[in-house]
C-alpha cells in the first residue's frame, strides 16, 4: 500500500510534536517523532511510505502534492494537535480533493482525547486512530488492502474511530499498549531516509540534534501532562539497553554532523537503575561520544548524575512548574521544593546543565504564588528557563477540572495560541485572568534572562565552552525579538 505520512502545513516552525504545541520564542522546532516511529513501523510491514514535515520544510499542500508526483497515496496519515486541529482537518479536506480515493486517518493526542468530536468536524475525514497508533495503522493498512472499506472489517481494528459508507461514525475498542518496543525500527533511520535534520533545533541543545525515545509511558500522574493521559499511558515500557546503544552507534556512524542526541522519554530518570546500566553500556561501547540530553525529574541522586555525565549526558530538561509547594501538591507533582533545590545544586556539581520549565495558572495559583515562582526560578538559577501559561489539553484531568469549574474561557481551540502562534492560555480563575498569566510570563522571562549576573554567566560560557557558543547565540538572537515585545494579544 502507498501511504503518505504528513505533519501538515500550519504556521512556520510550528512544533506540533511538543507537549505544548506552539511556535517557540527560542526557535525550537521538534521532530514529528511519533509520526516517524509509525512510518518506520509501516515501512517494516512492507508499505511504500512518503513522509513530509511541512512546518520544517515550509511546504504547502499544493507543493506536497506536486512533490508526490505519480505517487498516489491509498492512505494518508495526518498528525494533529489541539491548537491546529481545525487547520489539520482543512488540510485533510484539501488532500481528499486531490486524491478522492484515499483513506484519511488522523493521529495525535487531540484525536486520542476527542476522536468522535474530531470526526464531526468534516465528513471528508475517514477516521482517527486514538491512543498509541503504530499497531493500529499497521492493522488498518492491512484491512484496507484485503477488504477495502468494509465496515465489518474496520470494526475489528482496535484503537480506530471511523466513518462508514453511510456516514455513521463508530468508535472501536481501545488497543493495548505495545510491549516489545524493540520491534519498532530506529526512528533515526526514518529521519535518515526521509528528513533533512538541519531545521530541527532545541534552544537548550547543540545543533544539529537527533531525538529518540528509549521507552514510552510515564509512571507519574501530573494532572496537566497530556501524552501519558491520551497517547501512551502510565506504565513505563522500555527498550532494551542493547537496542538503545545500537541506535546511538547508528547515529554516530550515519549522522557525522550531529552534535547532540535528545532522549524524549517523558521521564528517562524514572528508572535510575536503568539509567546507570545505560550509562555503563554507552561508556563500554563508545556510544557516549555524542553528547546527549534527557527529560528528567528533579529527584536524581548525585552519584547517578556523575555516571550519566561520564556517559555523555549534557543536560536535563525538567518540569519544575512552581515555586509554591501547595501548587506542586495540587498538580500531583510528587516532589518538594527542597528536593528541587538539592537537585539543581547536585546537577551543577556533576557538570550537567539544567533547562527548567515553569508553568503558571495551575490549581491554586494567585498573584502571590506567581511571584514565589519567579523568585524560586532565580534562586535555583537553571542554565535556561521557560515560563508559560497553563495549557489544559483535552484528555487531561486538568482539562476536566477547569472545565467543571467554568474557568476555560473559550471552546475555540484556535485561542490556545496567540496570533503569532505563541503560547496563550484560555484559563482564568477567580484570582487571575489568562491575560494576567500571559503578561506575567513576559515579565518573568525578562527578569530571569536580563539579570546582569545571568548575562555575564552566558558570556563566560561562550568563551569557556566554545562548543556551546552556536547554541547560545542562535537561541539568543531568535529569543530576543520575543523577549522585548508583548505577547498578550491573541
N, C-alpha and C positions, 0 to 999 in steps of 0.2 A: 504494500500500500504506500502511496505517496502522501507524506504528511508535512504540513508547514507548521512549525513551532514558532510563534511570534510574540515578542514583547512589543505591544502595539505602540504606534506613534501617539504622543501626547505632548507634554511640554519638553523643551530641550533639557537633556540631562536629568530627567525625572527618574528618581530611584524607586521604581515600583516594588523592588525586592526588599527595600528597607522595612524594618519593623514599624516605622512611622513614615510611610511613603511621602516623598516631597522632593522639591528641588532644594539642595542644601546650600548653605552660606559658604561652606568651605570648598565647594566644587566637587564634593564626594559623589561618585556615581557607582552604584552597586552592580555587580554582575546579575543577570537574570538566572541565578544559580539553580533554583528548584526546577525551573523550566528546562535548564540544561541537563540536570540529572535525569528528568523524564525523557528528554530527547535521546540521551545516551542509552537509556533502557529500551526505548523503542527501536533504536538502531540495532542493538544487540539481538532483538527479536526478529530482525530481518527487514525492517521497514526502511524505505527511502526517505530520508529526512532533509529538509531545508530549514535552517534556523536563522532568524533575523532578530536583532535587538535594535529597534527603531530609535529609542531615546539616545542610544550610544552612537549610532551611525548617522542620525539626522534624516533617515529615510521617511518619505510619506507613503501612504498606501499605494498610490499610483507608481511610485518608484520601486516599491517592493514587488508589485505585480509585473512590472517591466523586467526587473532582475530575475524573476522566476522563469520568464520566457515560456518555453514549452513544458515546463514542469507544472502540471495542473493537479493541485492537491485534492486527494479524496477526503482528507480530514484536515481541519485547521484547529490547532490548539492555541488559544489566546490567553495570555497571562492577564490578571486583573488586580486592581486594588480598590479600596473604598473611595479615595478621592477622585479616582479616574474612571469609575465604573460606567458612568453614562457615556463617556468618550469611548471606552472599550467596547461597549455594546454597539455604538455607531460604527466603529471600525469593523466589527463583525458583520454588520449590515452591508457595508461597502464591499467587503470580501465576498459576501453572498451574492451580490450583484455581479461581481467579476467572475465568480465560479459558482454558478447556480446549483451545480450538482454536489457541492462539497458538504460535509457534515461538520458543523462548527461546535466546538466544546470549549467552554470557559473554565479556567482553573484559578486557584489562589485562595487567599484567606477570606476575601469578601464573599465569594460564591460558596465557600465552605460554610460560612455562617448563615447566608441567605440564598440558598440555591433556587428555591421556588420564586422568591421575590425578584431575583435577578432575571429568571426566565420570563417573568411577566413584563419585563421592560421592552421586549421585542419578539414578535412571532418568527423573526428570521434566525434567532439563536436556537440551535437544536438541543443543546444540552449543557450541563455543568457537572464537572467532576468535583465532588466535595471531599474534604479530608486529604490524606496523603494519596496523591493521584497517580504515581508511577504505574502501579499494577493495574489500576482502573483503566488508564489509557491503553495499556497493552491489551487487556481483555476486550475493551471496546473496539480497538482496531481489528482484532481477530473476529469479533461478532459481525462487524460491518463487512468484512471480507467474505465471510462464509454465508451470512444470512441477510445482508443488506440492512434495511431499516425496519426489519420485522420487530414489532413491539414486544412480542412474547420472548424473543431472544434478548432484546435490550433490557427487559425487566429482570433478567438474571445477572446483570452486571452490577455488582455491589459498588457503592460509592458514586452512583450516577443518578442524576435527575435529568429527565429528557422529555421532549415533546413528541407525541406520536403523530401519525399521518392525519388524524382527525383534529389535531390541535390540543388534545388533552395533555396535561403535564403530570408526570409521575416522578416520585422520589423513591428510589430503591433503598434497600438496607445499607447500612454503613459497612465499610470494608475494614477488616482488621489491619493493624499497622504491620508493616514489613519487619521481619525479624532478622533476616540474613542480609544485612546491608552490604556485605562483600559481593553480593550478586549484582550490584549496580556498578556499571563501568565508572572509572575515574572521571569526575567532572572536568578535570584539567584536559583530558583527552578530547572532550567535546569542545572546550574552548579552542583547543589547538586546531581542530578541523573546521570550526565554523565562525570564530570571532577574531577580531583584531583586539588584542588586550590593552592597547595603549589608552583608550578613552577611560578605562576604569581606574578610579582614583579614590583613595581614602585620605581625608585630611590629616589623620593621625598616623599614617603609614607611609613607607617608602614606595616609590613608583618606579617601574611598573609592579603591579601586585597581582597575585592569583588567589582566589578564595576557594575554600572547600569545607566540607564537614567531616568530622571523624565519628559522628553519631547524630541521632535525631531524638527529639523529645527532651523535655526538661522536668526534673523531679520536683521543682519548686512551684508554688501556687500564687505567684504575684497576680493581683487582681486585674492588672492592666495589660498583661503580656498576651499578644494575640496569637502568635504562632503555636504555642503549646495548646491553647484552648480551642483552636479551629482546625489546625492542619496536622499536627504531629504528636499530640498527646503529652502526658506527664511521665511516661516511662522512658528513661534514658537508654536508648538502644544503640549499641556501639559496634563500629567496625573493628576488625582485628588489628592489633598493633602491626602485624606484618603488612596488611593492606595499606595502612597509613604510611608506613615507611616507604613502601614501594611507590606510592604516589609522590611523596616528597622527592624521591630519586628520579621519577619520571619528569617532574617539573624541572629539577636541576639539569637534566640532560636535554630537555626539549624546549625550554624557555631560557636561553642563555642571558637574556636581558632582565629577567625578573629579579627584583631586589627584596621582595618580601612575600610570604605566604600568610594569609589571614584564615585562621580556623574559626568558622562561623557557627559552630555548635552554640545553642542557646547558652550553655554554661559548660565549657570544657572542664573546668575545675570542680565540677560536681563530684567527680571521682578522682580524688587526689592520688590514690594508689596507682591508678591507670596513668595519670599524668607523669608520675615518676617512672613507670615502666616505659611509656612512650619516649620520655626524655633519654632514658638509658639506651633505648633501641636506636634513636636518632644519632646519638653520640657514637655508638658502636659501628654504625653503617656509613657515617659521613653525611647522613641526611640533614644534619644540623648546619650545614654550610650556608644555607639560605636562611636569613633571619625570619622569624615568624611571630605572629601576634595571636591573641585569642580572647574571646569573651570569657569573663571571669566573675565570680562573686568575691566580695570583699572578706573572704574568710580563709585564704590560702596561708598556710604556715610558712615561716621564713625558710626552713630547710628545703621544702618543696620548691619554693621560688628560686633558691640558689641553683638547684639541679636543673630546673626549667631554663634558667638563664644560661647555664653552661651548655644546654642543648639547643640554644639559639633563640629562646623566647626573648623578644624585644619589648613587647608592650601588652598590657592588659586593658581591655575595654570593659568598663564596669558601670553598672547602673546603681549609682548611689541614691538618686532620686530626691532625697530630702535631708535637711539638717535638723529635723524635728522628729524625735523618737516616736511620738504618738502617731504621726503620719506613717512612718515605716511600719508600725504595728497595724494600722488601719488597712494598708495595702498588702498585708501578709508577706512583707519582705523577709521576715525571719532573720534579721540582722540588727546589730546595735551600733550606735554612733561610735562607741568606744572601739568596737571591732574594726569599723571603717577607718578610724584614725590610726590604729595599730597597723592595719593592712597597708595603708599608703606609706607609712614610715618604713615598714619592712621591705616594700617594693623598691623604695628609694635606695635602701641599704643593699638590696640584692642587685641593683642596677637595671631594674625593669621599669620602663615608663608606664604611666597610667593615664588613660583617657577617661575622664569622669562625666557621666551623664546625670543631669538633674532635671526632673520633671515636676512642674508646678501645677497646682489646681487639683491635687489629689484630695481624697476624702479627709475632711477636717481642716483644709487649708484656710488660712487667714492672712491678712496683711502682715501680722507679726511673724507667722511661720515662714513667709516668703523671705523676710529679712534674715531669719535664722539660717535659712538655706544658703543665702548668698554669703553670709559671714562664715559658715562652715566650709563652703567651697574655697574661700580664700585661705582659711586655716589649713586645710589638708593639702591645698595647692597642687592638684594634679598637673601633669605636663600640659594637657589640653582639657578643655571642658566645654560642654554644650548645655544650654538651658532652653527648654522648650515647653510649651503649654501642653497639658494633658490631652491626649488623643484617645477618645473612648471608642474603640472599634467594635462593630457588631460581632457577636460571638464571645465577647469577654464579659466577665462578671461586672466589671466597671461600667460597661455599656448598659447592662440591665439595671444596675444600681442608680446611675444618674438618670436614666430614662424613667424609672419608677418615681424618682424624686421630682421629675419635671424640670430638671436642670439642663437638659440638652435643648438648646435654643433653636435648632433647625434640624429638620429631617433631610435637608438637601445636602447630599454628600459632597457637592461641589464646594460647600462652605468649610470643609475640613482644611482647605488651603487658602492662602491669600491670592490676590490676582496674579502675583509673581510666581505662584507655586510653592511658596514657603509655608512652613508650619503655621497654622492658625489654631483656633480652638472653638468649639461650639458648646462648651460647658461653662455655665455661670451658676455659682452657688450663692446663697444669701449674703455671703461676706465679700465675694469677689466676682466681677463680671469677666467674661472671656477677654474683653478689650483690655482690662487691667492686667490679666495674665500675660498677654502678648507684650504689653508695654513693659512689664517687669522683666521679661526675658531680654528685651532690647537693652534695658539698663544694666541687667546683670552681666551680659556679655561685655559691655563697655567697661564696667567696673572691674571685671575679672581680668580682661586682656590688656587694658590700658594702664594698669598699675606700673609705675616706673620699675619696680623690682622685677616684675614679670617680664617686661620688655628687655631689661638688661639680661635676664637669665636666658632669653631666647637668643640674644646676640652672642652671648658666651657659648651657647650650644652650637650655633652655626660654625664658630671658629674651632671649638674643641672637638666637634664631631662632624667633619665635612660631609659624611655620608647622610647626615640629617638635613643638610642645607637645602637640597632640592625640595624636599617635602615641606619644610618650614616656609620657604619663600613662595612656593606655588600656592599653598593653603592660605598664606598671609595675604597675598595680593588678591586672591579671589574673595577672601573673607572681609577685607577692609571696606569694600563697597557696600556691604550689608551692615557692617558694624556702625557706620556713620549715617545710616538712614533709617527712618521709621518703617516698621513692617506691620503696623497695627491696622492698616487699611485693607479690607478684604475686597 
